[in-house]
Amino acid sequence: MTDIEPIAVEVAYARPDKQKIIELLVEPGTTALLAVQKSGITELFPEIDLESANLGIFGQALGAKGLKPPREHVLKAGDRVEIYRPLIADPKEARRKRAEKAKAN
C-alpha cells in the first residue's frame, strides 16, 4: 500500500489595505475551489463570496481562455489560486470619463 503524497499550493487574496497568502497541503486531485474552501481564507475576509468570486491561477482567470472553471480545475504542485475582487467601475466608462476630463483641461 502506498501513501499519496500531498501537494503544496497557495491561496491568495488582496485588498488595498490587507493581503494574505495561505500555504496549504492538499491531496492530488483537489480543485481550485476546494483548496480555497480548505484554506479558511473566508474567515479572514468574510466579504469573499465563493459562489460569485472569480478565481485564477497565476493571473489566468479560471473558466476563460480554455481553462476549466474553479469547480473542475485540478491543481498542480506549486499552483497559487488567486481570488479576484469585483471591479468597482466599468473600465470603458472610467476611460471615457478620463478622456472627457482631459479634453476639458
N, C-alpha and C positions, 0 to 999 in steps of 0.2 A: 504494500500500500504506500503510495507516495502522497506527501503533503503538498497542497497547492500553495505556492509562494505568493503572498500579496504583492501588489504593485503600489508604488508611491505616486500620488497625484497631488495637485494643489487646487484649492477653490479660492477665487479672488473676487473681491468687491471693493468699490471705491466710491466715496462721496467726496465733495470738495474739502470737508473738514476731517474725514477719517477714512483710512484704508485698512484692509485686512487681507492677508493671505494665510489660509489654513492648509497645513500639510497633513495628509492622512494616508493610511494604507487601506486599500480596498482589494477585494477579490478580483481576479481576472474575469472579465465579462461584465463588470459594473458599468452602467450607463452614466452619462454626464449628469442627468437629473438625479439619479440615485446618489451619486457622490456629493452633490450639493446638499441633498437631504441629510446624508450621514454626517456632513461636516458640522452641522449645527449653526451655520452662519446666520440663519434666520433668527436665532436667539440674540445675536449681537446686533443685527439690523432688522428689526421687526417690520420695517416698511417694505421688505422684499416680498413680493407676491409670486411664488414659484409657478402658479398657474399661468401668469401672463408675462413673466420676466423672460427677456431674451438672453440666451446663453451662447457662449462661443469658446473656441479653443485657440489660444494664442492669436486673438484678433480676427478669427474667421467665424462668422456667425453660423451657428448650427441651424439646419433646416434651409440653408441657402447655398448656392454655388455647388450643388452636388453633395453636400454634407447632410447626413441624416439628422432628423430632429433630436432634441435632447433626450427624449424617452427611449430612443433607439441607438444613439451614438455610443458605441462601446469605447471606453478609454484605453489608452496605451500607457505604459510606464512613463512618467515624466510629464504627462499632459497637465496643463493648467486650465481649469474650467473658469471662465470669466462670466460674471453676472453683470449685464448691462442695464444701466438706469434708462428710463424712458427720456426721450428728448423733451425739453421744456418749450421749445419753439419749433415751428415748421422751418426747416433750413431755407426753403425757397422764399418764404415770407420774410425771414430775417435778412436775407441777401437783398431783397427788394427794398426793405426799409433802409438798409445801409447805403444803397445806391441813391435813393431819394435824398437822404441826409447829405451825402457827398455832393450831389448835384446842387442842393440849396446853398451850400457853402461856397 
